Amino acid sequence: MLIEELYKVTATENTSEGILAKVHLNKDHAIFKGHFPGNPVMPGVCMIQIIKELTEAATGKNLFLAVSSNIKFMAIINPEKNPDLQLSIDIAQENGEVKVKNTTSFEDTVALKLNATFKIVDKT
């Protein structure tokens, strides 16, 4: 985990397309003190990192973000109001790449949609 204690995975489920994961955000993490004081917002780059880490866990591969063809932030994720997120991650591996389609939501609200391609990185 790149950013220690930012979130905790509370459940994962394999699907025919990839995984479904539930994560709980740590509203007291230091990152929220600066983003933004008095009105915490989950940084988009941190959401992309969570998606990468969940995909790495599902595939057993180290990944590097190569292309993000479509990222849509559709709702603000406030860790004090909505700390529990659901991530649906469709994963397709081909030619040394991992293609990901993600939808992140809380309750009935879609917060993020992402299409990305990750390169598989040699672990050595």
Rosetta blueprint (number, residue, H / E / L):
1 M L
2 L L
3 I L
4 E L
5 E L
6 L L
7 Y E
8 K E
9 V E
10 T E
11 A E
12 T E
13 E E
14 N E
15 T L
16 S L
17 E L
18 G E
19 I E
20 L E
21 A E
22 K E
23 V E
24 H E
25 L E
26 N L
27 K L
28 D L
29 H L
30 A L
31 I H
32 F H
33 K H
34 G H
35 H L
36 F L
37 P L
38 G L
39 N L
40 P L
41 V L
42 M L
43 P L
44 G H
45 V H
46 C H
47 M H
48 I H
49 Q H
50 I H
51 I H
52 K H
53 E H
54 L H
55 T H
56 E H
57 A H
58 A H
59 T H
60 G L
61 K L
62 N E
63 L E
64 F E
65 L E
66 A E
67 V E
68 S E
69 S E
70 N E
71 I E
72 K E
73 F E
74 M L
75 A L
76 I L
77 I L
78 N L
79 P L
80 E L
81 K L
82 N L
83 P L
84 D E
85 L E
86 Q E
87 L E
88 S E
89 I E
90 D E
91 I E
92 A E
93 Q E
94 E E
95 N L
96 G L
97 E E
98 V E
99 K E
100 V E
101 K E
102 N E
103 T E
104 T E
105 S E
106 F E
107 E L
108 D L
109 T E
110 V E
111 A E
112 L E
113 K E
114 L E
115 N E
116 A E
117 T E
118 F E
119 K E
120 I E
121 V E
122 D L
123 K L
124 T L
